């Protein structure tokens, strides 16, 4: 089975009014038509289905198109890629069947174009590479740097060599030559295509990059540590270890002296332990006496209030007894004993009540007895209060005397040791700080040693990896041989086209782009010559894929190969050509245009003879009249805006007139 087979079979646009189909075949496929009929849109739609980030839709397509379907063969399998035309953020669906076989029962692969948001079934790029039996590898961003970051090679990177659009044909910016970083990556892709950057080499380069980055990071850390130690007047590790041993001995001696002093202080304080116990007992007793005194004072206050209440009640009984004696009969009007006014019966009944003199006398006697009892209790409580106060004062005096004794004894016994102990504690702290300081330096020194070991390990690993890489590169296909073969293909093509002054023709080992007459492609001033050379360069890669095994399909899309060749050329491209140089190159010679198509036919014939399936899709405005009949069988669709119905007017052949007012 042919490796890396990619053949398109059908493109379908699902529209709001109807669907629009374009059928493809193996070999040469020509799409013809006037400007603005949708020819280039066909290639752009294919590019979009293959993962382009966006698409510029023509007015008719934007007005009617919903999504597009691309049917293709990848190896021995048939797939259909489906992508939404109006929302490029949606996941791409891929069905393992033809367009016409898709039903609701088919479960598609759901794939994304960006690593920023990976779909359930992964990336479109990985799907395409795996189905084309192409290895998925990482390539160096900066090939000349060992520590270069690695970038994942994608199908989009390879597709740049399969699709030459009308902007790039004849452009000085061919293959991103105006963007140094991307152009550099494209050269790595070129190596991948021609197998002198295979999977194992790429993996080794990735390992070398990672190891070099790690070594550089270690070297940077080593430089910082070395500078720090130099500024800190750092001793070597042996000196630090020896110094720490001496300091440790001093620390142990100091701590032992502190322990001895603490023991002496403890033994000498036993002489005052009795005083401490007595002081503790006295203070407890003092607290108990305070509580008893407080309770006695509360009792006295309560009994005084009760005695006062009894006296008030006694006064009321005396008053009641006098009233009974002054007004013995409350039923008859009586003269007031105070103001001499006559008190009527209703008044007497309202303000006075009949009282029994005997009852009043009894209650009076009872109250007087209670007052005598309460007075006796108060006298007893006051005596207790006085006694507690005397006892409390006595205890306070005892506490003061014992405290003075205790403080004097403690001072006399402990003070001699305190100053010595404080000095030893201060010395111990200084020794510990010095030990910590030296220990920190020792850690840094040890870290420096570890980093040096890691750098040496990295260097040894790098030497081994570099040796293995050199061995692999020596076994890989020769770059010189590959570029020589491509140069021969390009030279044969330019001979066939018959450009003037066909000298100094080869592929640059620096840019992997053509050199003509000793001048780099980007320095060619004739736009027409650049068109011929850029097409020839892509056809040379295509030719190589027919003759040898390379990591690229025998597939190519070319848009407007007549650019600058006295064909209709858009005004925006005219600033990139020199009309005088075009005239000097005799670009307008129709034979050149004719020979370009004859060369395409010859390549398809080579593929057939080699038993290889291949596909070239061309978009152009017209064909060379001299070989129109030879090319007619290869025209897959032709647009004529003024057609009588024999040809579609455009890709969207039923579009209503657009009102731009």
Steps between C-alpha positions, in 0.01 A plus 500: 500500500625847409632691802367844593212482249275810489238525225198732504181364346226755570429839655144585598368830631179468699299810416174653610339450157684193372834319514797570270737220396847490346631155403871419478695217340847354520756685290465856369186696598444840338251758629436772242307823505503876493596710799260508797315184401608301808792301353747587774227446761512128417867476602438725801216271613731198469764688699234586761395136531864412556512727806559859384413732787260707288360547150407809300162418351380671183168684534296225332658227709460694824134566419406139427767265643450316829781246512723311260579132453826369354515136393848352468707187507770467765691181432243228442221671695235747388413791728280807489604817682215728608556857618271790584548797265366767733669400826863390474516434876275194478658156496562329168312175435657216299286208380651169390288484184411687182293819503192325363526220758483729804194432715395588852626156605858593419708615795771740383839578646482838673828685447640844570748714308658662806688357799336772712176302504537134407188318379386163641683306226809720491655724238424504127875524435573178692215323322630601155862414577413160645267413208770605253747281692718801579685512836384757756814669633629818660739720303748765614395864478862615466697217332846644577439523876537191716256640757238599243139443601319224314176551308255233397499441126147522360325400181458873431881531488521231232197636310698818423693283253176365349313825433636797306226764509477806275651724770814282525549416131781726379512676839820604673335377821488140373489257795500787751836643393395837644458344847837374620367282784239319289739469206748334736237251608408432135859394437466243778179380337691470170753274675214293641342461153823372349580274795825656615309604812338173599316415820804367686716799402225737610464320832876518557501871417220545752703316766806710418293819524357399839840392636669817373229715657544313830880539486470872428264540794748315727784717368305815576431380855869408541606848390264664752620276788867551411460879491316496834764286670778723363331816630439334840872415539402134515720235666533166329291203614789341693562819697129537576470139621805540726370831638159349569660217702681752723183705542303187588748420778468856637122474483495174696734649767284811533178300530664272762601807709145637478364163621742502798395852602133405473560202732679721758221756486245225559688341796556836674135593479406200720594713805209731433249228411343510852456874471338448161257243641414723799446793268272289285296388804470856637377630165240228478383581855494870412272427207268292723481780762417750226212279389369460857527876561310574181223255595473651854472853354222382269315343797528823705360703208208259460415498877516883519248528216269247673521686836408827329199333341383380845527853644288637213231238565506582876442869427195414292351290784551782753325743265207261453462460878487878553236534226275243664529684828419838335207377286339208678177502285525524120116486448426848645633840381808590692712807549850469336762484779743705288302772316170494709292453180203263516569166330184354352421128497586449124838667553572292806408179318715599196824575689482304826437143599393343829802354685503273799720656769598162635626380162705817456649454843591137424669585168685790665637269768605243233690759296686630801614142572627459140689829524673383816598168331630669185703743712657208682594334167649828371713530809629145448578563128681824580716315753581239234585779254739656747660163568547428126650844442752445780592155367534634143730779607707254701539274193591797279774596737630141510495484116695825476761381744544156336505655149782733598686204647433286192616772255817567696585130524429444127711800400789392720494141372425542123641839397861382489409250228268714288768720344720200420211307353386798285853536365509131411158517334614797291817313402296191409270707274802649320653156446170362370463795260855447372430128454180582304694751291772247417238230441323726247829555319568126509158432343575753226841342446345154481238636257782640287664157495169338403446751219853438367422126501171566316679713239758225448218246468326721242825542306556125496141444389531767230820345368327163477189648335707704252699192405182299442347791302808520278476126437132528404561802276784315327259216421217734392445591134763745381381861495735569213360207303138603563561863407693384196205288383255784558735736314504258204120489498482880510767536231317254274175690553657841421666351194161374389339841560795650316580800718795706386849469651446168675813508716579474871184301567484304826325474836660703780637296790432804720137583415399184309355734233607535135805693385492619139805645326669504840227721650266396782138464402394800712746723311348428157338824382284357222166391638447279197830319555416452870162351396669248271766416763258474796273265306806305386624470858171349619484273193858384574390393850197328342731329246728381782199341677424304180851360466601443863356433843461829686276617785250687286204393283517526120242776512512866393262796467602799284297820473551732199823374342462768232571777754733764346513295175308759294182356648243688702689594818340679791622855553615424858769268364649742245718681758705180542619481140720707270335535160835562331642180648189310393550630146870412509407145610251480210236394750218575258614218268193269491731202459608531863142480620435208263810314619398537863181304424689247288734445794200436726375237256847346491510469879163326506634265232806425721267419790302263280816326377624468860167350601435781747172675559547876508291812470562856382219755521545817291294820510539728197313752289567330167717241327769518232306486173759278331441208742146576607375174353764300691391665824125489449467150653658631820254788550279401793292820508483818293320820592359751250308798642326553161434132440200388298450219751768264371732606786431619852533876544706450816552280801167620641316468170156607625604811691254791465646840408653671804383853569799705621302823527 
